[in-house]
Amino acid sequence: MNSNLMHLLEQQLGQTQALVLVNLMHIPARFSRCEIDKISRAELAQVLNMLLLHGVLQRVPSGQQYTQEITSRGERVMLDHGALRTVRWFDSGLLPAGEVAITRILRPLGYALNGVYPLEKLKMTGRSYAHLDDPENISQFFVSELHPERFSTAFQQAVSRVIGASIDPLTPTAITLLHELERDGYLQLAQALDLMPVLLACFARQHGAPTVADYELLLTESAEMAWIATEGNVFNHATDRVADVIAVSDAQKKLGRPIKEKVEISASGRVRQTAFKADLVERELIDADGRTILRKVPGSFYELISRDTIPDTNPARLDLGFDTSNAQGIFKMTANSTVVTSALA
């Protein structure tokens, strides 16, 4: 195993959990060797993706169950992409507006824009980012931006109240290291160990608990913004690339699993996607009397995808694109109903 990857994984997870993750996931062949103590941008990207998948599995019992079944058969997860949501709103405290909060990290890691997808029904824009060094094997990022200016004035005001005091987890030291990584393509191991926990902190919620009134107002106009209010910039979903997503979906349905009824198929027919419904999680909200209550809301979910090669490409090239219709169908996985469960002392 690549010792650079293991150093970074063990720093965050400890040796036992790091080995579990390594045995769970397909590791691209390029990482079978490494330059000791010199961490490439591709290695950093790979570790970040592995840790973000680990985070999803901790929050998503249905995904955990599915991946345990995979490993019990001696198979591995091929992480195709992770998705997250942002808000392009300049009243966002210290956090840069929209996808800039994330792309300022992705570019130094070796990612480049691979596609733009208008999500008009959701009043959002999605963009995919593929890794320049190994686009078919290092997981992509699908980053969406919600556009509050397309909603009502009351909605916009609620957005400002929810995210207006956001913090920015990216420290001056981390910004410097990202600049050097973008310039040189690598960091020393000690620098990478300092940077990784800061990068992980960027994939979290950067604002406080929303009020019940604001959450419900946002929910009436956008389930996606309501989701951001409680979950922030965590991975909305992680996606396993499988050979035949239709067959896997049918098998999961027979097991009675909460998987999407319909497999989404792109206009080209080359990209096919489905997903498990988002698991419910308990999150804190603030009621009208200023008390903290717990409410069950949709959390993250686990997705499955199959990709075919693009015809007449030599050598054969996998279709790494996405489809607007597919994406909007998959987004519905977090549109579950919510219930107040208890008040906290």
C-alpha positions as CSV (number, residue, x, y, z in Angstrom):
1,M,0.0,0.0,0.0
2,N,1.1,3.5,-0.8
3,S,2.7,4.8,2.5
4,N,1.8,8.4,1.7
5,L,-1.9,7.5,1.5
6,M,-1.7,5.5,4.7
7,H,0.1,8.2,6.7
8,L,-2.7,10.7,5.8
9,L,-5.6,8.2,6.4
10,E,-4.2,7.0,9.7
11,Q,-3.8,10.6,10.9
12,Q,-7.6,11.1,10.6
13,L,-9.0,7.6,11.2
14,G,-6.3,5.6,13.1
15,Q,-4.7,2.4,11.8
16,T,-7.7,0.1,12.1
17,Q,-10.3,2.3,10.4
18,A,-7.8,3.3,7.7
19,L,-7.2,-0.3,6.8
20,V,-11.0,-0.9,6.7
21,L,-11.4,2.0,4.2
22,V,-8.4,0.8,2.1
23,N,-10.0,-2.7,1.9
24,L,-13.4,-1.2,1.0
25,M,-12.3,1.0,-1.9
26,H,-10.8,0.5,-5.3
27,I,-7.5,2.3,-5.2
28,P,-6.3,3.5,-8.7
29,A,-3.2,1.7,-10.0
30,R,-1.2,4.9,-10.1
31,F,-1.0,4.8,-6.3
32,S,0.7,1.4,-6.2
33,R,4.0,3.4,-5.7
34,C,4.9,6.7,-4.2
35,E,7.7,9.1,-3.6
36,I,8.4,8.9,0.2
37,D,7.5,12.0,2.1
38,K,6.6,13.9,-1.0
39,I,2.8,14.0,-1.4
40,S,1.5,14.6,-4.9
41,R,-1.7,16.6,-5.6
42,A,-3.3,13.3,-6.9
43,E,-2.5,11.6,-3.6
44,L,-4.0,14.4,-1.6
45,A,-7.1,14.3,-3.8
46,Q,-7.4,10.5,-3.4
47,V,-7.1,10.7,0.4
48,L,-9.6,13.6,0.6
49,N,-12.2,11.6,-1.4
50,M,-11.6,8.5,0.7
51,L,-12.2,10.4,3.9
52,L,-15.3,12.1,2.5
53,L,-16.7,8.7,1.6
54,H,-16.0,7.5,5.1
55,G,-17.9,10.5,6.4
56,V,-20.9,9.7,4.2
57,L,-20.9,6.1,5.4
58,Q,-20.9,7.2,9.1
59,R,-24.0,9.3,8.4
60,V,-25.9,7.0,6.0
61,P,-26.9,3.6,7.4
62,S,-28.3,2.4,4.1
63,G,-24.9,3.2,2.4
64,Q,-23.1,1.4,5.2
65,Q,-25.3,-1.6,4.8
66,Y,-24.8,-1.7,1.0
67,T,-21.0,-1.4,1.2
68,Q,-20.7,-4.1,3.9
69,E,-22.5,-6.4,1.5
70,I,-20.0,-5.4,-1.3
71,T,-17.0,-6.3,0.9
72,S,-18.6,-9.5,2.1
73,R,-18.6,-10.6,-1.6
74,G,-14.9,-9.7,-2.0
75,E,-15.8,-6.7,-4.1
76,R,-14.7,-3.0,-3.7
77,V,-16.4,0.4,-4.1
78,M,-15.3,2.4,-7.1
79,L,-15.9,6.0,-6.0
80,D,-17.2,7.8,-9.1
81,H,-18.0,11.2,-7.7
82,G,-19.1,13.0,-4.6
83,A,-21.7,15.8,-4.7
84,L,-22.2,18.9,-2.5
85,R,-24.4,21.9,-2.4
86,T,-23.5,25.6,-2.1
87,V,-25.3,28.9,-2.1
88,R,-24.3,31.8,-4.4
89,W,-25.2,34.5,-1.9
90,F,-22.9,37.3,-0.9
91,D,-24.4,37.7,2.5
92,S,-22.6,34.6,3.7
93,G,-20.4,35.9,6.5
94,L,-16.7,35.0,6.0
95,L,-17.4,32.1,3.7
96,P,-16.9,32.9,-0.1
97,A,-20.2,32.8,-1.9
98,G,-21.2,29.7,-3.9
99,E,-18.9,27.1,-5.3
100,V,-15.8,29.3,-4.9
101,A,-15.7,28.0,-1.3
102,I,-15.0,24.6,-2.7
103,T,-13.2,25.2,-6.0
104,R,-10.5,27.2,-4.3
105,I,-9.6,23.8,-2.8
106,L,-10.2,21.7,-5.9
107,R,-8.0,23.6,-8.3
108,P,-4.8,23.1,-6.3
109,L,-5.6,19.4,-5.9
110,G,-5.5,19.1,-9.7
111,Y,-9.2,19.4,-10.6
112,A,-10.6,21.3,-13.6
113,L,-14.1,22.1,-14.8
114,N,-15.5,19.2,-16.8
115,G,-19.1,20.3,-17.4
116,V,-21.9,22.8,-16.6
117,Y,-25.4,21.7,-15.9
118,P,-28.3,24.2,-15.6
119,L,-30.7,22.8,-13.0
120,E,-33.6,25.1,-13.9
121,K,-36.3,23.3,-12.0
122,L,-34.3,23.7,-8.8
123,K,-33.1,27.2,-9.6
124,M,-29.5,25.9,-9.3
125,T,-26.4,25.3,-11.4
126,G,-24.4,22.2,-11.2
127,R,-20.7,21.9,-12.3
128,S,-18.5,18.8,-12.5
129,Y,-14.8,18.8,-11.8
130,A,-12.5,16.0,-13.0
131,H,-8.9,15.3,-12.0
132,L,-6.4,16.2,-14.6
133,D,-4.0,13.4,-13.7
134,D,-6.4,10.5,-13.8
135,P,-9.9,11.6,-14.6
136,E,-11.5,8.1,-15.0
137,N,-10.1,6.7,-11.7
138,I,-9.9,9.6,-9.3
139,S,-13.3,10.6,-8.1
140,Q,-15.0,13.6,-9.6
141,F,-16.8,16.4,-7.7
142,F,-20.3,17.6,-8.6
143,V,-20.7,21.0,-7.0
144,S,-24.1,22.8,-7.2
145,E,-24.9,26.4,-6.5
146,L,-28.4,27.6,-5.4
147,H,-29.4,31.0,-6.7
148,P,-31.5,32.8,-4.0
149,E,-32.2,35.8,-6.2
150,R,-34.6,33.5,-8.2
151,F,-36.8,33.1,-5.1
152,S,-39.0,35.4,-3.1
153,T,-37.8,38.3,-1.0
154,A,-38.8,36.5,2.2
155,F,-36.8,33.5,1.1
156,Q,-33.8,35.6,0.4
157,Q,-34.0,37.2,3.8
158,A,-34.2,33.8,5.4
159,V,-31.1,32.7,3.5
160,S,-29.3,35.7,4.9
161,R,-30.4,34.9,8.4
162,V,-29.3,31.3,8.1
163,I,-25.8,31.7,6.4
164,G,-25.1,35.4,7.1
165,A,-22.7,34.6,10.0
166,S,-20.8,31.7,8.3
167,I,-17.2,31.1,9.3
168,D,-14.4,30.3,6.9
169,P,-12.4,27.2,8.0
170,L,-9.6,27.8,5.5
171,T,-6.7,29.3,7.6
172,P,-4.0,31.6,6.3
173,T,-1.5,28.7,6.6
174,A,-3.8,26.4,4.6
175,I,-4.2,29.1,1.9
176,T,-0.4,29.3,1.6
177,L,0.0,25.5,1.3
178,L,-2.8,25.3,-1.3
179,H,-1.0,28.0,-3.3
180,E,2.3,26.0,-3.1
181,L,0.5,22.8,-4.0
182,E,-1.1,24.5,-7.1
183,R,2.3,25.9,-8.1
184,D,4.5,22.8,-7.5
185,G,2.1,19.9,-7.7
186,Y,3.2,18.4,-4.4
187,L,3.7,19.1,-0.7
188,Q,6.0,17.6,1.9
189,L,4.4,14.9,4.1
190,A,4.5,17.2,7.2
191,Q,2.7,20.0,5.2
192,A,0.1,17.6,3.9
193,L,-0.6,16.3,7.4
194,D,-1.2,19.9,8.5
195,L,-3.4,20.7,5.5
196,M,-5.7,17.6,5.4
197,P,-7.8,18.3,8.6
198,V,-8.4,21.9,7.3
199,L,-9.5,20.6,3.9
200,L,-11.9,18.2,5.7
201,A,-13.3,21.0,7.8
202,C,-14.3,22.8,4.5
203,F,-16.8,20.0,3.8
204,A,-19.0,20.7,6.8
205,R,-21.7,23.2,7.9
206,Q,-20.1,26.6,8.4
207,H,-23.2,28.3,10.0
208,G,-25.2,27.8,13.2
209,A,-28.4,26.1,13.8
210,P,-31.3,27.7,11.8
211,T,-34.6,28.7,13.4
212,V,-37.7,26.5,12.9
213,A,-39.4,29.5,11.2
214,D,-36.5,30.0,8.7
215,Y,-36.2,26.3,8.0
216,E,-39.9,25.9,7.3
217,L,-39.9,29.1,5.1
218,L,-37.0,27.8,3.1
219,L,-38.6,24.3,2.8
220,T,-41.8,25.8,1.2
221,E,-39.7,27.1,-1.7
222,S,-36.7,24.9,-1.9
223,A,-36.1,21.5,-0.3
224,E,-32.5,21.9,-1.4
225,M,-31.9,25.2,0.5
226,A,-33.6,23.7,3.5
227,W,-31.2,20.8,3.3
228,I,-28.2,23.2,3.1
229,A,-29.6,25.0,6.2
230,T,-29.1,21.9,8.3
231,E,-26.3,20.1,6.5
232,G,-24.1,22.8,4.9
233,N,-21.3,21.7,2.6
234,V,-21.1,18.1,3.6
235,F,-21.1,15.5,0.9
236,N,-24.8,15.4,-0.2
237,H,-24.0,11.9,-1.6
238,A,-21.2,9.6,-2.6
239,T,-21.5,7.5,-5.7
240,D,-20.4,3.9,-6.4
241,R,-19.6,3.1,-10.1
242,V,-21.0,-0.3,-10.9
243,A,-21.1,-2.3,-14.1
244,D,-24.9,-2.6,-14.4
245,V,-26.8,-0.2,-12.2
246,I,-30.2,-1.5,-13.4
247,A,-29.4,-5.0,-12.2
248,V,-28.1,-3.7,-8.9
249,S,-31.2,-1.6,-8.5
250,D,-33.5,-4.6,-9.2
251,A,-31.6,-6.7,-6.6
252,Q,-31.9,-3.9,-4.0
253,K,-35.6,-3.6,-4.6
254,K,-36.0,-7.4,-4.1
255,L,-34.3,-7.0,-0.7
256,G,-36.9,-4.3,0.2
257,R,-34.3,-1.5,0.3
258,P,-35.3,2.2,0.1
259,I,-34.0,2.7,-3.4
260,K,-35.3,5.0,-6.1
261,E,-38.1,3.4,-8.1
262,K,-36.8,4.7,-11.5
263,V,-33.2,4.5,-12.8
264,E,-32.3,7.8,-14.4
265,I,-30.9,7.4,-17.9
266,S,-29.1,10.2,-19.7
267,A,-30.1,11.5,-23.2
268,S,-27.1,9.7,-24.7
269,G,-28.0,6.5,-22.8
270,R,-24.4,6.2,-21.6
271,V,-24.9,7.4,-18.0
272,R,-27.4,5.6,-15.8
273,Q,-28.0,6.6,-12.1
274,T,-30.1,5.6,-9.1
275,A,-29.9,6.2,-5.4
276,F,-31.1,5.2,-2.0
277,K,-33.5,7.6,-0.3
278,A,-31.7,9.9,2.1
279,D,-31.5,8.6,5.6
280,L,-33.1,10.8,8.3
281,V,-30.9,12.5,10.8
282,E,-31.6,14.5,13.9
283,R,-30.5,18.2,13.8
284,E,-30.8,21.1,16.2
285,L,-33.2,23.9,15.3
286,I,-34.1,27.0,17.4
287,D,-37.8,27.5,18.2
288,A,-39.8,30.7,18.6
289,D,-38.9,30.9,22.3
290,G,-35.2,30.5,21.7
291,R,-35.2,26.8,22.8
292,T,-33.1,24.2,21.0
293,I,-35.2,21.4,19.7
294,L,-34.3,18.3,17.7
295,R,-35.9,17.6,14.3
296,K,-35.6,14.7,12.0
297,V,-34.5,16.0,8.6
298,P,-33.1,14.3,5.4
299,G,-29.4,13.8,5.6
300,S,-27.0,12.4,3.0
301,F,-27.5,9.4,0.7
302,Y,-25.7,6.8,-1.3
303,E,-25.9,6.7,-5.1
304,L,-25.1,4.2,-7.8
305,I,-24.0,4.9,-11.4
306,S,-23.0,3.1,-14.6
307,R,-21.0,4.7,-17.3
308,D,-20.3,3.5,-20.9
309,T,-17.5,4.5,-23.2
310,I,-18.0,7.2,-25.8
311,P,-18.3,5.7,-29.3
312,D,-15.4,6.1,-31.7
313,T,-12.8,7.2,-29.2
314,N,-9.4,5.6,-29.5
315,P,-8.3,4.7,-26.9
316,A,-11.7,4.0,-25.4
317,R,-12.8,6.9,-23.2
318,L,-15.4,6.7,-20.4
319,D,-18.2,9.1,-20.6
320,L,-17.6,11.2,-17.5
321,G,-20.4,13.6,-18.1
322,F,-23.6,14.1,-16.2
323,D,-27.2,14.8,-17.4
324,T,-29.4,17.6,-16.2
325,S,-32.5,15.5,-16.1
326,N,-30.7,12.7,-14.2
327,A,-29.3,15.2,-11.7
328,Q,-32.6,16.8,-10.9
329,G,-34.2,13.3,-10.4
330,I,-31.4,12.3,-8.0
331,F,-31.8,15.6,-6.1
332,K,-35.3,14.5,-5.0
333,M,-33.7,11.9,-2.7
334,T,-33.4,14.6,0.0
335,A,-37.0,15.8,-0.3
336,N,-38.4,13.7,2.6
337,S,-40.8,15.0,5.2
338,T,-39.6,16.1,8.6
339,V,-40.9,15.9,12.1
340,V,-40.0,17.7,15.4
341,T,-39.1,14.9,17.9
342,S,-38.0,16.5,21.2
343,A,-36.9,19.6,23.0
344,L,-33.4,19.8,24.6
345,A,-33.0,21.0,28.1
